[in-house]
Amino acid sequence: MGEPFAILLALLFLLIGVLVGKLLVERKLEGMIKEIREDAIKKSRAVLTGQFSEQIAPYLPDFKYSPTEVRFIGKPVDFIVFEGMDEKEIRRVIFVEVKSGKSSLSTHERKLRDVIKERKVDWEEYRIKGKGN
């Protein structure tokens, strides 16, 4: 009777250990899930704040261009400014990328900036062929 009792007792302790371990793992996972959700919400708010800031940037007091000469593009650059368009005399075209806080240019945005600064910008006209052509 002693040996079967010892085996039963060992199995009972093993079962208790498994259940306690499962409970601890579930609590740990719940905490991790909560942290992940909070982080996702925080990042989502930062993205939304950035997008909102981009949209209102031309109307902020320190924006150097007339909002009526600014066109929102969004990707790969936020705005294109047609300086002088209000006077029907475009003098310059400026690409503007809006950033807030500690954000920096993405690799794609840096490459675009470099192409523009190297004056690798062209004009091309595309005509749609139709019945009259």
Order of alpha helices (4+ residues) and beta strands (2+ residues): alpha-beta-beta-beta-alpha
